[in-house]
Amino acid sequence: MEQDWTIVLDIAYLSILMGVASVLKRIITPLSKILIPNAVIAGFLGILFGPEVLKVIPFSYDRLGNLVYHLMAIGFIAIALKKTRRSSTKSSVNTGFLISMSYALQGMVGFVVGIALVGLFFKDLFPPFGLLLALGFAQGPGQAYSLGSQWEALGFTGGGAVGLSVSTLGFLWAAFGGIVMLNAMVYRKRQIGIQIEKPTLKKRIEATIRDFEFSDIDGFTIQILAVGIVYLVTYLFLKWFTGLIGGLGTFGETFAQVLWGFHFVIGVLFAMAFRAIYEKVRKSEKYEIEYMNDFLLQRIGGGVFDFMVAASIAGISFTVIQEYIWPIIILTTIGGFFTAGYTIWFGKRIYEKAPLEHIVTFFGMHTGTLSTGMALLREVDPTFESGTAEDMVFGSGLALFLGIPMLILLNIPILGYRMEQPIYYLYFILGLAAYIGAMYFFWFRKAKIRGKEKKS
């Protein structure tokens, strides 16, 4: 009996592409100077050698899409299982609020642009199409594919592939747009009031990371076991909850589809609960052995995200998205310039320390992923002494909770489309405007006032 090698071969092909990308960046000088992660290059190589160009690698776009969907949740669960390190620094809190504000602003502009495109040029375009700007830019390829593919059941043909395309153009904005922004801000530092301090090299102490080994099980296996348990609980919860709300008619069905698209958020919540219970049991029973290993969990998350990014780009089918190519280009072009504008505007006002570092990192993260943001950060803060990297990580944790209203609001335009009630689009815009207004008065306005008081 012949075994099914398809998934294994897909992972093997992606591994080879990742290795080729690493070699190319080392031997091609211009390529090594471009701030694009190896996984992104591997993804473009996947397109080149895939079934629509050179036809060397027999990728299946559906399989790659499913791989992206699951890898995203696995990566987030692994990161969420790490021991919580609370940070209450002002810049970390400001970063969390800015991330949430960015979701809302990209969602607002993307949705308005999408509706305008439907009304003026593309009558058959899926009306909530513009929401993919916030999902593909700020959330990344996994989320863009996840929601896009869920919308296919509502009539959005090729929604998953379109989501991946928006995310891929976001990577290009992060890499090339980020370089332009970085150099322009350095050149005009005096005009925009940003002083750049040359980073100082401090003595670096190499920490020895102990790979936990036990008599009957490998330490790495324990981490995978924990991730697997959390993902299984996530799946069972989603099955139970969607069955529970399935009887609520159109709203229940629509909300269930969106919920499956946000499966990684549910996974993160269960992972945090798992870690809290683990810590409580460990302390109450006074266990001396530490089974959970933050270093290994980080490696799982990092490796999974690399494969997710490569698979997400390699999984783009130009045949599927060709009818959406102009809407995608228009949406991402407006979104790229808009993101650059509000990132600079907010960054100059909320970051008292290392504003340039925070601005370029945030732009790289909210057009690409955290890895592209870190690549830009290395250009001005090679030793990560500014605290920007920590602010982005801790801020992302805070933004997870601040962004919950956004998850609820996303149901409104989808529900309006299902019920053929365009008035729901207006409700969504008004709800999003209220969210942005609340963020302004309860966060940004106070942050500016505190900043002025400190300066005076």
For each residue, the residues with C-beta under 8 A, 3 or more apart:
1:
2:
3:
4: 7
5: 8 9
6: 9 10 60 63
7: 4 10 11 63 67
8: 5 11 12
9: 5 6 12 13
10: 6 7 13 14 59 60 63 64 67 311
11: 7 8 14 15 67 307
12: 8 9 15 16
13: 9 10 16 17 46 57 59
14: 10 11 17 18 42 46 307 310 311 314
15: 11 12 18 19
16: 12 13 19 20
17: 13 14 20 21 42 43 45 46 49 310 314
18: 14 15 21 22 38 39 42 306 307 310
19: 15 16 22 23
20: 16 17 23 24 42 45
21: 17 18 24 25 38 39 41 42 45
22: 18 19 25 26 38
23: 19 20 26 27
24: 20 21 27 28 31 41
25: 21 22 28 31 32 38 41
26: 22 23 32
27: 23 24
28: 24 25 31 32
29: 32 33
30: 33 34
31: 24 25 28 34 41
32: 25 26 28 29
33: 29 30
34: 30 31 175 176 179
35: 174 175 178 179 364 372 375 376 379
36: 40 41 171 175 372 375
37: 40 41 306 309 369 371 372 375
38: 18 21 22 25 41 42 306
39: 18 21 42 43 305 306 307 309 310 371
40: 36 37 43 44 171 175 309 310 313 368 372
41: 21 24 25 31 36 37 38 44 45
42: 14 17 18 20 21 38 39 45 46 310 313 314
43: 17 39 40 46 47 168 309 310 311 312 313 314
44: 40 41 47 48 313
45: 17 20 21 41 42 48 49 314
46: 13 14 17 42 43 49 50 57 59 310 311 313 314 315
47: 43 44 50 52 53 313 314 316
48: 44 45 53 54
49: 17 45 46 53 54 56 57
50: 46 47 53 54 55 56 57 59 314
51: 55 57 58 59
52: 47 55 317 318 319
53: 47 48 49 50
54: 48 49 50
55: 50 51 52 58
56: 49 50
57: 13 46 49 50 51
58: 51 55
59: 10 13 46 50 51 63 64 314 315
60: 6 10 63 64
61: 64 65 161 315 316 317 320
62: 65 66
63: 6 7 10 59 60 66 67
64: 10 59 60 61 67 68 311 312 314 315
65: 61 62 68 69 145 149 160 161 164 315
66: 62 63 69 70
67: 7 10 11 63 64 70 71 307 308 311 315
68: 64 65 71 72 141 142 145 146 164 308 311 312 315
69: 65 66 72 73 142 145 146 149 263
70: 66 67 73 74
71: 67 68 74 75 142 304 305 307 308 311
72: 68 69 75 76 140 141 142 143 146 264 308
73: 69 70 76 77 142 231 234 263 264 267
74: 70 71 77 78 227 231 300 304
75: 71 72 78 79 142 300 301 304 305 308
76: 72 73 79 80 264 267 268 271 301
77: 73 74 80 81 227 230 231 234 264 267 268 270 271
78: 74 75 81 82 223 227 271 297 298 300 301 304
79: 75 76 82 297 298 301
80: 76 77 267 268 271 272 275
81: 77 78 223 226 227 230 271 274 275 292 297
82: 78 79 275 294 297 298
83: 275 279 292 294
84: 272 275
85: 394
86:
87: 92 390 391 394
88: 92 93
89: 92 93 387 391 394
90: 93 94
91: 94 95 350 351 352 353 358 387 391
92: 87 88 89 95 96 390 391 394 395 398
93: 88 89 90 96 97 395 398
94: 90 91 97 98 350 351 391 395 443 447
95: 91 92 98 99 358 362 391 392 394 395 396 398
96: 92 93 99 100 394 395 396 397 398 399 402
97: 93 94 100 101 395 398 399 402 439 443 444 447
98: 94 95 101 102 346 347 350 362 395
99: 95 96 102 103 138 362 366 395 396 398 399 402 403
100: 96 97 103 104 399 402 403 406 439
101: 97 98 104 105 346 436 439 443 444
102: 98 99 105 106 138 339 342 343 362 366
103: 99 100 106 107 134 138 139 399 403 406
104: 100 101 107 108 406 432 435 436 439
105: 101 102 108 109 338 342 436
106: 102 103 109 110 133 134 137 138 335 338 339 366
107: 103 104 110 111 131 133 134 406 409 410 432
108: 104 105 111 112 429 432 433 436
109: 105 106 112 113 130 133 334 335 338
110: 106 107 113 114 130 131 132 133 134 331 335
111: 107 108 114 115 128 130 131 413 425 428 429 432
112: 108 109 115 116 130 429
113: 109 110 116 117 130 133 330 331 334 335
114: 110 111 117 118 125 127 128 129 130 131 327 331
115: 111 112 118 119 127 130 425
116: 112 113 119 120
117: 113 114 120 121 122 125 129 130 327 330 331
118: 114 115 122 123 125 127 129
119: 115 116
120: 116 117
121: 117 326
122: 117 118 125 326 327
123: 118
124:
125: 114 117 118 122 129 324 327
126: 129 151 154 155 156 159 417
127: 114 115 118 413 417 422 425
128: 111 114 131 151 413 414 417
129: 114 117 118 125 126 132 156 162 324 327 331
130: 109 110 111 112 113 114 115 117 133 331
131: 107 110 111 114 128 134 135 147 410 413
132: 110 129 135 136 144 147 148 162 163 166 331
133: 106 107 109 110 113 130 136 137 166 331 332 335
134: 103 106 107 110 131 137 138 139
135: 131 132 138 139 143 144 147 148 163 166 167
136: 132 133 139 140 141 143 144 163 164 165 166 167 169 170 332
137: 106 133 134 166 167 170 173 332 335 339 366 367 368
138: 99 102 103 106 134 135 366
139: 103 134 135 136 142 143 144
140: 72 136 143 144 167 309 368 369
141: 68 72 136 144 145 163 164 167 168 308 309 312 313
142: 68 69 71 72 73 75 139 145 146 264 308 312
143: 72 135 136 139 140 146 147 163 261 262 264
144: 132 135 136 139 140 141 147 148 163 164 166 167
145: 65 68 69 141 142 148 149 160 163 164 167 312 315
146: 68 69 72 142 143 149 150 160 163 260 261 262 263 264
147: 131 132 135 143 144 150 151 159 163 258 261 262 410
148: 132 135 144 145 151 152 156 159 160 161 162 163 164
149: 65 69 145 146 152 159 160 163 261
150: 146 147 153 154 159 257 258 260 261
151: 126 128 147 148 154 155 156 159 257 414
152: 148 149 155 156 157 158 159 160
153: 150 257
154: 126 150 151 254 257 414 417 418
155: 126 151 152
156: 126 129 148 151 152 159 162
157: 152 320
158: 152 161 162 317 320 321 324
159: 126 147 148 149 150 151 152 156 162 163
160: 65 145 146 148 149 152 163 164
161: 61 65 148 158 164 165 315 316 317 320 321
162: 129 132 148 156 158 159 165 166 320 321 324 328
163: 132 135 136 141 143 144 145 146 147 148 149 159 160 166 167
164: 65 68 136 141 144 145 148 160 161 167 168 312 313 315 316
165: 136 161 162 168 169 316 321 324 328
166: 132 133 135 136 137 144 162 163 169 170 328 331 332
167: 135 136 137 140 141 144 145 163 164 170 171 312
168: 43 141 164 165 171 172 312 313 316
169: 136 165 166 172 173 328 329 332 336
170: 136 137 166 167 173 174 332 335 336 367 368
171: 36 40 167 168 174 175 309 313 367 368 369 372
172: 168 169 175 176 177
173: 137 169 170 176 177 178 332 335 336 339 367 368
174: 35 170 171 177 178 363 364 365 367 368 369 372 373 376
175: 34 35 36 40 171 172 178 179 368 372 375
176: 34 172 173 179 180
177: 172 173 174 180 181 336 340 363 367
178: 35 173 174 175 181 182 360 363 364 367 368 372 376
179: 34 35 175 176 182 183 376
180: 176 177 183 184
181: 177 178 184 185 340 344 359 360 363
182: 178 179 185 186 360 376 379 380
183: 179 180 186 187
184: 180 181 187 188
185: 181 182 188 189 192 194 344 356 359 360
186: 182 183 189 196 356 380
187: 183 184
188: 184 185 191 192
189: 185 186 192 194 195 196 356
190: 193
191: 188
192: 185 188 189 344 348
193: 190 348
194: 185 189 348 355 356
195: 189
196: 186 189 356 380
197:
198:
199: 380 381 382 383 385 386
200: 385
201: 383
202: 383 385
203:
204: 383
205:
206:
207:
208:
209: 295
210:
211: 219 220 293 295 296
212: 219 222 290 291 293 296
213: 218 219
214: 217 218 219 222 289
215:
216:
217: 214 221 222
218: 213 214 221 222
219: 211 212 213 214 222 223 291 293 296
220: 211 223 224 296
221: 217 218 224 225
222: 212 214 217 218 219 225 226 291 292 293
223: 78 81 219 220 226 227 292 293 296 297 300
224: 220 221 227 228 300
225: 221 222 228 229
226: 81 222 223 229 230 274 292
227: 74 77 78 81 223 224 230 231 271 300
228: 224 225 231 232
229: 225 226 232 233 274
230: 77 81 226 227 233 234 267 270 271 274
231: 73 74 77 227 228 234 235 267
232: 228 229 235 236
233: 229 230 236 237 270 274
234: 73 77 230 231 237 238 263 266 267 270
235: 231 232 238 239 263
236: 232 233 239 240
237: 233 234 240 241 266 270
238: 234 235 241 242 259 260 263 266
239: 235 236 242 243
240: 236 237 243 244
241: 237 238 244 245 256 259
242: 238 239 245 246 256 259 260
243: 239 240 246
244: 240 241 247
245: 241 242 248 252 255 256
246: 242 243 252 253 256
247: 244 252
248: 245 251 252 253 255
249: 252 253
250: 253 254 415 418 419
251: 248 254 255 411 415
252: 245 246 247 248 249 255 256
253: 246 248 249 250 256 257 418
254: 154 250 251 257 258 411 414 415 418
255: 245 248 251 252 258 259 411
256: 241 242 245 246 252 253 259 260
257: 150 151 153 154 253 254 260 261 414
258: 147 150 254 255 261 262 407 410 411 414
259: 238 241 242 255 256 262 263 266
260: 146 150 238 242 256 257 263
261: 143 146 147 149 150 257 258
262: 143 146 147 258 259 265 266 407
263: 69 73 146 234 235 238 259 260 266 267
264: 72 73 76 77 142 143 146 267 268
265: 262 268 269 400 407
266: 234 237 238 259 262 263 269 270
267: 73 76 77 80 230 231 234 263 264 270 271
268: 76 77 80 264 265 271 272 400
269: 265 266 272 273
270: 77 230 233 234 237 266 267 273 274
271: 76 77 78 80 81 227 230 267 268 274 275
272: 80 84 268 269 275 276
273: 269 270 276 277
274: 81 226 229 230 233 270 271 277 278
275: 80 81 82 83 84 271 272 278 279 292
276: 272 273 279 280
277: 273 274 280 281
278: 274 275 281 282 291 292
279: 83 275 276 282 283
280: 276 277 283 284
281: 277 278 284 285 287
282: 278 279 285 287 290
283: 279 280 286
284: 280 281
285: 281 282
286: 283
287: 281 282 290
288:
289: 214
290: 212 282 287 293
291: 212 219 222 278
292: 81 83 222 223 226 275 278 297
293: 211 212 219 222 223 290 296 297
294: 82 83 297 298
295: 209 211 298 299
296: 211 212 219 220 223 293 299 300
297: 78 79 81 82 223 292 293 294 300 301
298: 78 79 82 294 295 301 302
299: 295 296 302 303
300: 74 75 78 223 224 227 296 297 303 304
301: 75 76 78 79 297 298 304 305
302: 298 299 305 306
303: 299 300 306 307
304: 71 74 75 78 300 301 307 308
305: 39 71 75 301 302 308 309 369 371
306: 18 37 38 39 302 303 309 310
307: 11 14 18 39 67 71 303 304 310 311
308: 67 68 71 72 75 141 142 304 305 311 312
309: 37 39 40 43 140 141 171 305 306 312 313 369 371
310: 14 17 18 39 40 42 43 46 306 307 313 314
311: 10 14 43 46 64 67 68 71 307 308 314 315
312: 43 64 68 141 142 145 164 167 168 308 309 315 316
313: 40 42 43 44 46 47 141 164 168 171 309 310 316
314: 14 17 42 43 45 46 47 50 59 64 310 311
315: 46 59 61 64 65 67 68 145 161 164 311 312
316: 47 61 161 164 165 168 312 313 321
317: 52 61 158 161 320 321
318: 52 321 322
319: 52 322
320: 61 157 158 161 162 317
321: 158 161 162 165 316 317 318 324 325 328
322: 318 319 325
323:
324: 125 129 158 162 165 321 327 328
325: 321 322 328 329
326: 121 122 329 330
327: 114 117 122 125 129 324 330 331
328: 162 165 166 169 321 324 325 331 332
329: 169 325 326 332 333
330: 113 117 326 327 333 334
331: 110 113 114 117 129 130 132 133 166 327 328 334 335
332: 133 136 137 166 169 170 173 328 329 335 336
333: 329 330 336 337
334: 109 113 330 331 337 338
335: 106 109 110 113 133 137 170 173 331 332 338 339
336: 169 170 173 177 332 333 339 340 367
337: 333 334 340 341
338: 105 106 109 334 335 341 342
339: 102 106 137 173 335 336 342 343 363 366 367
340: 177 181 336 337 343 344 363
341: 337 338 344 345
342: 102 105 338 339 345 346
343: 102 339 340 346 347 359 362 363 366
344: 181 185 192 340 341 347 348 359
345: 341 342 348 349
346: 98 101 342 343 349 350 444
347: 98 343 344 350 351 355 358 359 362
348: 192 193 194 344 345 351 355 359
349: 345 346 444 447 448 451
350: 91 94 98 346 347 444 447 448 451
351: 91 94 347 348 354 355 358 359
352: 91 355 451 454
353: 91 386 387
354: 351 357 358 381 386 387 388
355: 194 347 348 351 352 358 359
356: 185 186 189 194 196 359 360 380
357: 354 360 361 377 380 381 386 388
358: 91 95 347 351 354 355 361 362 386 388 391
359: 181 185 343 344 347 348 351 355 356 362 363
360: 178 181 182 185 356 357 363 364 373 376 377 379 380
361: 357 358 364 365 373 374 376 377 388 389 392
362: 95 98 99 102 343 347 358 359 365 366 373 392
363: 174 177 178 181 339 340 343 359 360 366 367 373 376
364: 35 174 178 360 361 367 368 372 373 374 375 376 377
365: 174 361 362 368 369 370 372 373 392
366: 99 102 106 137 138 339 343 362 363 373
367: 137 170 171 173 174 177 178 336 339 363 364 372
368: 40 137 140 170 171 173 174 175 178 364 365 371 372 373
369: 37 140 171 174 305 309 365 372 373
370: 365 373 374 392 393 396
371: 37 39 305 309 368 374 375
372: 35 36 37 40 171 174 175 178 364 365 367 368 369 375 376
373: 174 360 361 362 363 364 365 366 368 369 370 376 377 392
374: 361 364 370 371 377 378 389
375: 35 36 37 175 364 371 372 378 379
376: 35 174 178 179 182 360 361 363 364 372 373 379 380
377: 357 360 361 364 373 374 380 381 384 386 388 389
378: 374 375 381 382
379: 35 182 360 375 376 382
380: 182 186 196 199 356 357 360 376 377
381: 199 354 357 377 378 384 385 386 388
382: 199 378 379
383: 199 201 202 204
384: 377 381 388 389
385: 199 200 202 381
386: 199 353 354 357 358 377 381
387: 89 91 353 354 390 391
388: 354 357 358 361 377 381 384 391 392
389: 361 374 377 384 392 393
390: 87 92 387 393 394
391: 87 89 91 92 94 95 358 387 388 394 395
392: 95 361 362 365 370 373 388 389 395 396
393: 370 389 390 396 397
394: 85 87 89 92 95 96 390 391 397 398
395: 92 93 94 95 96 97 98 99 391 392 398 399
396: 95 96 99 370 392 393 399 400
397: 96 393 394 400
398: 92 93 95 96 97 99 394 395 401 402
399: 96 97 99 100 103 395 396 402 403
400: 265 268 396 397 403 404
401: 398 404
402: 96 97 99 100 398 399
403: 99 100 103 399 400 406 407
404: 400 401 407 408
405: 408 409 435
406: 100 103 104 107 403 409 410 435
407: 258 262 265 403 404 410
408: 404 405 411
409: 107 405 406 412 428 431 432 435
410: 107 131 147 258 406 407 413 414
411: 251 254 255 258 408 414 415
412: 409 415 416 424 427 428 431
413: 111 127 128 131 410 416 417 424 425 428
414: 128 151 154 254 257 258 410 411 417 418
415: 250 251 254 411 412 418 419 421 424
416: 412 413 419 420 421 422 423 424 425 427 428
417: 126 127 128 154 413 414 420 424
418: 154 250 253 254 414 415
419: 250 415 416 424
420: 416 417
421: 415 416 424
422: 127 416 425 426
423: 416 426 427
424: 412 413 415 416 417 419 421 427 428
425: 111 115 127 413 416 422 428 429
426: 422 423 429 430
427: 412 416 423 424 430 431
428: 111 409 412 413 416 424 425 431 432
429: 108 111 112 425 426 432 433
430: 426 427 433 434
431: 409 412 427 428 434 435
432: 104 107 108 111 409 428 429 435 436
433: 108 429 430 436 437
434: 430 431 437 438
435: 104 405 406 409 431 432 438 439
436: 101 104 105 108 432 433 439 440
437: 433 434 440 441
438: 434 435 441 442
439: 97 100 101 104 435 436 442 443 444
440: 436 437 443 444 445
441: 437 438 444 445
442: 438 439 445 446
443: 94 97 101 439 440 446 447
444: 97 101 346 349 350 439 440 441 447 448
445: 440 441 442 448 449
446: 442 443 449 450
447: 94 97 349 350 443 444 450 451
448: 349 350 444 445 451 452
449: 445 446 452 453
450: 446 447 453 454
451: 349 350 352 447 448 454 455
452: 448 449 455 456
453: 449 450 456
454: 352 450 451
455: 451 452
456: 452 453
